[in-house]
Amino acid sequence: MTTKKKTTTKKPKSVWETLSRIDVNEHTEDKGGLTYLSWAWAWGICKDHYPDATFIKHTNCIDFPCFKDDNGFAFVKVTVTIQGESVTEFLPVLDFRNAPIENPNAFAVNTALQRCLAKSLAYFGLGHYIYAGEDMPRFLREEAIKKIEKHDKENDGYIDKIKDHFKVDKIESLDDLKLELIIDKLNKNKETA
């Protein structure tokens, strides 16, 4: 009697699981104290993972890609579709100080559309951590903490030293920058060992 091998099909990762794990820091820019993900890189990364992804820049009744509210302020609207799921985002048209614009020029509208596209992609996970005010994806935070915990098992008391040094109760309380510094130090120590 022959036995059949049981085949297991691995459940494909969701769009969120895939895109939220990508570190996009090398493609960001700081403007006016805020961090922006380059729309060109955001869209390129999205298409690398989901070639069938699409987006629509919505237009008003005269086919202009900008709308106005009751107070005369302008906003744009973009819809991104990935694997049959769509996200529509609205974004105000802002000036260089991030103040709303009443009568925007074409450049301001185009800039808002591109920012809106990048923000729509964040709803799918790409660069989401930037909008959450974090410096690295949660996945990388978790990996950093695991690496520190592993080092602590090999070098008893390492986590206690970190907590004492940074005056925290637990390493999860450390911000992204401090975690990156610790990981860099561990990597350098490993290279010199």
C-alpha positions in Angstrom: 0.0 0.0 0.0 1.4 3.4 -1.0 1.0 6.4 1.2 0.4 9.7 -0.3 2.5 12.6 0.7 0.6 15.3 2.2 1.3 18.5 0.3 1.0 21.7 2.2 0.6 24.9 0.4 2.1 27.9 2.0 -0.3 30.7 2.4 0.9 33.7 0.4 1.9 36.8 2.5 -0.6 39.5 2.5 0.2 42.8 0.7 0.6 44.4 4.2 3.0 41.6 5.4 5.1 42.1 2.3 5.3 45.9 2.0 5.4 46.8 5.8 8.6 44.8 6.1 10.5 46.9 3.6 13.0 49.5 4.9 12.6 52.6 2.7 14.8 54.9 4.7 17.3 55.3 1.9 14.5 56.7 -0.3 13.2 59.4 2.1 13.8 63.1 2.1 13.5 65.6 5.0 11.7 68.8 4.2 10.6 71.3 6.8 11.2 68.9 9.6 9.1 66.2 8.1 10.1 62.9 6.4 8.8 62.1 3.0 9.1 58.9 1.0 9.9 59.6 -2.7 6.8 58.8 -4.7 9.0 57.4 -7.5 10.7 55.0 -5.2 7.5 54.0 -3.5 5.8 53.2 -6.7 8.8 51.4 -8.1 9.1 49.2 -5.0 5.4 48.5 -5.1 5.6 47.5 -8.8 8.6 45.3 -8.1 6.5 43.2 -5.7 3.1 43.7 -7.4 3.5 44.3 -11.2 -0.3 44.5 -11.7 -0.7 47.3 -9.1 -2.5 50.4 -10.5 -3.4 53.9 -9.4 -5.8 56.6 -10.4 -5.5 60.3 -9.9 -9.1 61.5 -9.7 -10.2 64.6 -11.6 -13.1 67.0 -11.0 -15.9 67.8 -13.4 -13.7 69.8 -15.7 -11.0 67.1 -15.7 -8.6 68.9 -13.4 -6.9 66.7 -10.8 -7.8 69.0 -7.9 -10.9 69.6 -5.8 -12.0 72.5 -3.6 -13.8 72.4 -0.3 -16.5 74.9 0.9 -13.8 77.2 2.2 -12.0 77.3 -1.2 -9.0 75.1 -0.1 -7.7 72.6 -2.5 -7.1 68.9 -2.2 -6.3 65.9 -4.4 -7.6 62.3 -4.4 -5.7 59.2 -5.4 -6.8 55.5 -5.5 -4.2 52.7 -5.4 -5.3 49.1 -6.2 -3.1 46.1 -5.3 -4.3 42.5 -5.8 -7.9 43.7 -6.1 -7.9 45.8 -2.9 -8.3 49.5 -3.3 -7.4 52.4 -1.0 -8.5 56.0 -1.8 -6.7 58.8 0.0 -7.4 62.6 0.0 -4.6 65.1 0.7 -4.7 68.9 1.0 -2.6 70.9 -1.5 0.0 72.5 0.8 2.7 75.2 0.3 6.3 74.8 1.4 5.3 75.6 5.0 2.7 72.8 4.9 -0.2 75.4 5.0 -3.3 74.7 2.8 -3.5 76.5 -0.5 -6.7 78.1 -1.8 -5.7 78.6 -5.5 -2.8 76.2 -6.1 -0.7 76.3 -9.3 -0.1 73.2 -11.3 3.2 72.5 -9.5 1.6 72.5 -6.1 -1.2 70.2 -7.4 1.3 67.8 -8.9 3.4 67.7 -5.7 0.2 66.9 -3.7 -0.8 64.1 -6.1 2.6 62.5 -5.7 2.5 62.8 -1.9 -1.0 61.4 -2.0 0.2 58.4 -4.0 3.0 57.7 -1.5 0.5 58.0 1.4 -1.9 55.7 -0.3 0.8 53.1 -0.5 1.5 53.5 3.2 -2.1 52.2 3.8 -0.8 49.0 2.2 2.2 49.0 4.5 5.0 50.6 2.4 6.7 53.2 4.5 3.8 53.1 7.1 6.3 53.5 9.9 7.2 56.9 8.6 3.7 58.2 9.1 3.6 56.5 12.5 6.6 58.7 13.5 9.1 55.8 13.6 12.5 55.6 12.1 12.4 51.9 11.0 9.8 49.3 10.2 8.3 47.4 13.1 9.7 44.2 11.7 13.3 45.6 11.9 12.6 46.8 15.5 11.5 43.3 16.4 14.6 41.8 14.7 16.9 44.3 16.6 15.3 43.3 20.0 15.7 39.6 19.2 19.3 40.1 18.3 19.9 42.0 21.6 18.1 39.2 23.5 20.2 36.6 21.8 23.4 38.5 22.7 22.2 38.7 26.3 21.8 34.9 26.4 25.4 34.5 25.2 26.6 37.3 27.5 24.6 37.3 30.6 23.7 40.8 31.9 24.0 42.6 28.6 20.4 43.7 28.6 20.7 44.9 32.2 23.7 47.1 31.2 21.7 48.6 28.3 18.7 49.3 30.6 21.0 50.9 33.2 22.9 53.0 30.5 19.7 54.3 28.9 17.7 54.4 32.2 14.8 52.3 30.9 12.8 49.5 32.4 12.8 47.3 29.3 14.6 47.4 26.0 11.3 47.7 24.1 11.2 51.3 25.5 14.3 52.3 23.5 13.6 54.5 20.5 14.7 53.3 17.0 17.9 55.3 17.0 19.1 53.8 20.2 18.3 50.3 19.0 20.2 51.0 15.7 23.2 52.2 17.7 23.2 49.0 19.9 22.9 46.8 16.8 25.7 48.7 15.0 27.9 48.2 18.1 27.1 44.4 18.2 27.9 44.1 14.5 31.2 45.9 14.9 32.2 43.8 17.9 31.3 40.7 15.9 33.6 41.9 13.0 36.5 42.5 15.2 36.1 39.3 17.2 
